[in-house]
Amino acid sequence: EMTSVTGVQTCALPISMLADHKTRVSELLAKAKDKKQAADALGELAQLAAKAELESVLVTALPQVIEAIGDKQKPTQAAATQVLEAVVSGLPAWSAVHVLPSLMQGMSSSMKPAQKEASLKVLAGLAKSSPKAVGRSLVDLIPLVSGLIWDAKKDVKAAAVTALEAICYCSGNDDIAVFVPQLSQAIQNPELVPETVEGLAGCVFVQEVEAAALAITTPVLLRGLNGKTDVKRKCCIIIENMCKLVNDSREVAPLLKDVKPQMELQKEGISDPEARSVAERAFVELCKVAAQPSASVEVELATVEAHVADRKSTRLNSSH
């Protein structure tokens, strides 16, 4: 066996054969840019996606596959979309995290509607097959996907709505999970924010709160903090309640960029004294959690790779 760059144990291939496959994938990607050869080249790539030992090669090629989805030729778009779906659907859960950067790039504002739609649909599927991997990326995914709900193209909008609800179920927080349909609807329909905020304010949170759960609630909290006084007050109650269950300062990251500045304004600007005191209390709680030393330690990928290489070298030397 051998381990791919995505961390998957794959069937061992002779180095020369693997090199041949890499060369072939590169050739097919080049042909995908040729109108006459694109459909056939992408069709062969889709077949190669069934080979588990080529996982790392094909995951690395996804940006070029998504680029091909933006082609003007409909057959090329369709064939490239099939490749994207084939590669991602064949991934084991622990490798899914490696395709998310490509999918997020595919959803960016510079991309064409077909690229956004395909990336969103694949993300929705990934949320069901690899919820933990998607959950770890919710801080980045939620703003991106929720923004596409307002896309001018109806197919992109529809795909964004489906993807949003799918990824919201990946937070790993049971307290929040029951509110996912409401949160999704409130993001799509701002007039539903007060009702959703009221429900969340009445929730008794018992599970540890992590960044994924905060990321899901952030769009609604931001809207609520710009609403009427009673809604602002309830948003502050939610924030205080959730912050009390955060055990690591890194986990409050979703609230720091936009919610914290908004709370700072509200604790000074709300006219009602009682509501203003609630905002002040929530702001203090958020600042207290954010200021705590992190319970986790960041380790650079290069450090891990060096450690693995050192362990391999030690094992090889001991075997001689």
Stockholm file with secondary structure:
# STOCKHOLM 1.0

chainA/1-320         EMTSVTGVQTCALPISMLADHKTRVSELLAKAKDKKQAADALGELAQLAAKAELESVLVTALPQVIEAIGDKQKPTQAAATQVLEAVVSGLPAWSAVHVLPSLMQGMSSSMKPAQKEASLKVLAGLAKSSPKAVGRSLVDLIPLVSGLIWDAKKDVKAAAVTALEAICYCSGNDDIAVFVPQLSQAIQNPELVPETVEGLAGCVFVQEVEAAALAITTPVLLRGLNGKTDVKRKCCIIIENMCKLVNDSREVAPLLKDVKPQMELQKEGISDPEARSVAERAFVELCKVAAQPSASVEVELATVEAHVADRKSTRLNSSH
#=GR chainA/1-320 SS CEECTTSCEECCCCHHHHHHHHHHHHHHHHHTTSTTTHHHHHHHHHHHTTCGGGHHHHHHTHHHHHHHHTCSSHHHHHHHHHHHHHHHHTCCGGGGGGTHHHHHHHTSTTSCHHHHHHHHHHHHHHHHHCHHHHHTTHHHHHHHHHHHTTCSSHHHHHHHHHHHHHHHTTSCCHHHHTTHHHHHHHHHCGGGHHHHHHHHHTCCCCSCCCHHHHHHHHHHHHHHTTSCHHHHHHHHHHHHHHHTTCCSGGGGHHHHTTHHHHHHHHHHHCSSHHHHHHHHHHHHHHHHHHHSCCSSCCCCHHHHHHHHHHHHHHHHHHHC
#=GC SS_cons         CEECTTSCEECCCCHHHHHHHHHHHHHHHHHTTSTTTHHHHHHHHHHHTTCGGGHHHHHHTHHHHHHHHTCSSHHHHHHHHHHHHHHHHTCCGGGGGGTHHHHHHHTSTTSCHHHHHHHHHHHHHHHHHCHHHHHTTHHHHHHHHHHHTTCSSHHHHHHHHHHHHHHHTTSCCHHHHTTHHHHHHHHHCGGGHHHHHHHHHTCCCCSCCCHHHHHHHHHHHHHHTTSCHHHHHHHHHHHHHHHTTCCSGGGGHHHHTTHHHHHHHHHHHCSSHHHHHHHHHHHHHHHHHHHSCCSSCCCCHHHHHHHHHHHHHHHHHHHC
//
